[in-house]
Amino acid sequence: MKILAANRLTDGETVWLGAGDRWVETIDAAHVARDKEAEERLSAAGDAALAANLVLDVTLVDIDLSDGRVLPSRLRERIRAGGPSIHPDLGKQARNAAQHAA
Amino acid sequence: MYRYDEFDHAFVKARVAEFGDQVARRLSGTLTEDEFKPLRLMNGVYLQLHAYMLRIAIPYGSLSPRQLRKLAHIARTYDKGYGHFTTRQNLQFHWPKLTDVPKILEELAEVEMHCIQTSGNCIRNVTADHFAGAAADEVADPRPYAEILRQWSSLHPEFSYLPRKFKIAVTGAERDRAAIEVHDIGLHLKKNDKGELGFAVYVGGGLGRTPMVAKKIRDFLPEQDLLSYTTAILRVYNLNGRRDNKYKARIKILVHETGTEELTAAVEAEYAALKDSELRLPDADIRAIETYFKPPRLAARPEGDRAVATAGKTNPGFADWLGRNATTHRNPDYACVTISLKGIGEVPGDASDAQMDAIADLAEQYGNDEIRVSHEQNLILPHVARADLPALHAALVEIGLATANAGLITDIIACPGLDYCALANARSIPVAQEISQRFASQARQAEIGDLQVKISGCINACGHHHVGHIGILGVEKKGAELYQITLGGSAREGSTIGEIIGRGFGPEEITDAVETIVETYLAHRQGREETFLDAYRRLGQAPFKEALYGHEARAA
């Protein structure tokens, strides 16, 4: 299974392609491609977004689903999805923690 | 310090306007990423895992309090309240928005700073001894020459598209604190028998995928010929350096493949043709640049010895700090102070906006308005009266920056690693933090003595692991982090590349492995005066291998 990751042009924020070809800021909202055809659809949408100057560094990322949540296979992508492991107070992980606390 | 003249101001302002326009065109879609990427890199803008990264040039690591306050302001206003000092004596911000970068560059220009040539295949920030102009063992101040090289290399039309990046370092002392032998060009400023200034020239050093110690290609180059000789080297490299393979494109590979003798002959031939050209530096020009680096007028402060002795008796923390973090100044009433950015368990090289502001204040109060960044990722106050050391120490305690560990095992160099960097394969910072915590005891660190641990999260070696007494390289193996250890590296005069000791260690094993190495050293050393590096050079790998892997061999 794969998802499509990128960084947003304006601020570099890590984003993933979600439902309706919208770029989303949380990995759980990423659209999961479960077969080759779906992967190709993701790639095509990524190419279009790159050409439209919305994002850069577009990459397909291997994932597993764990209890219904998206878990990238590589540590690199897991850190990219949360933030620096040394700074739980920074990045997406901090926002998620704040939301849970609220 | 060097001060911009009208030309410099206009030059940087024009560059800020140019890049502002390029950013605007990128955001509007007129420029594609392929077109924009080389332009943003030339202005220090990278893309990392979580955001863009902006690398700011700090020429030869010299900062004024005003500049440091500006960096604190940028951290607070545009980033996340901290910055990361690097092994190139620069500063990186890890979270800037592309839309804010033009404004940040405008703010930097206000204090005579920029990001030009902090990336790309050009001549990068020229680095120098962080105690330049202050150290007791210095023959002459290397900074005027570093500044001449900076001016010459800035947007140099011939050398803006080199086969690969190019790094130059200058030292003015026998004790090499600038790691010149692991640079593309290393310059050792010295005097000849007649008392004239010149340079020993080293070429082809570097770390990364293929670590190499530079070769000395000239024992004495007259100072007037600095630019003609460096131009000659760059020309030979630009013409013959490989452009077919990024990993073989640095000058070290050219030196290695051509042979030192042949390459030296080519450089000397080019130099002979350039020697009497306009590149020859008029004496008046060198002396004019030197005036910018005139040492501050240091008032006599003979009460220093008594003040230091008194404080040392009553405050053991001060005595430890004095022993490690104060270095001999050429003026016996003064000291060079290392402000450790390696607090126990902290991120090596990181400083918060509040700490940067506080250090700027302390530099004004006690440090004759000068701050340096060391390639070891610490900050330096090069001119502090010994009489003021107790008060400075107390002020550093207040802001959590009085860690007494300069040159000790917890004074670790670490690259940002996989926590930030898109190129990294493994994390560096958590490894540094865990080693730091394991060896937190001041007494234990003092017992171990001088020991440099250097950690990189990938083979590009930004953490200089090849020249760590203990070097740690993070790799990815089967999707997990693995750490390979090298021993016996050094970036001092007579540099050596560390040797791989054996199989790597997982994240949960690496600190234990470092501890085993340290305990092996303590068990085998001939006394406290034999440092880790000396002991390793005497003993070789055998006892360390046995301690790390012996039980495995016996079990097999």
Interface residues (C-beta under 8 A of the other chain):
Chain A: N7 L9 T10 D11 G12 E13 T14 L50 A52 N53 L56 D57 S73 R74 L75 R76 I79 R80 G83 P84 S85 I86 H87 L90 G91 K92
Chain B: R26 L27 G29 T32 E33 L47 Q48 L49 H50 A51 Y52 K80 W95 P96 K97 L98 T99 V347 L418 D419 Y420 A422 A424 N425 R427 I429 P430 Q433 E476 G479 A480 E481
